[in-house]
Amino acid sequence: MGARLFRNQTSRNDCVWIQASGENMYCALRGHLPARLRALFKIQSGYVQQATVYRLAGVQFMSLVDSGRPSDVHGLVTVQLRDGTRELTIVDIGTILGLAHLIPETKRR
C-alpha cells in the first residue's frame, strides 16, 4: 500500500485465511475465507498510559465459486478475486488464521 519497505523487502501480498463466520458457513471452508493481505498496522487511541491499541489488517476478500462447494473435477474449492479488486476491508489481526496456499487456475481464479 505505502511506499516504505517492511524489513527491507517489497510487498508480498500473501493470501491468508480469515475466520469470517461460524463453522457452518461456506461449506467445505467451515467459516474461513481466503483474502489477500495488503497491510498490517496498529492504531492507538487515548494517552500513552491509558491507551487502547488495536492491531489491524487491511485485506481483499476473495469470492467463493459455487458457494464454497468442492469441485466434482478436482475436489477443491475454487475462489476468485472479487470484482472490486481495490476494495479493502479492515479486520482485527486476531481473525487471521494463517497463510492460504492457493493453486492458480486461470487469470482471476
Secondary structure, 3 states (H helix, E strand, C coil): CCCCCECCECCCCCEEEEECCCCCCCHHHCCEEEEEEEEEEEEEECCHHHCEEEEEEEEEEEEEHHHHCCCCCCCCCCEEECCCCCCCEEEEHHHEEEECCCCCCCCCC
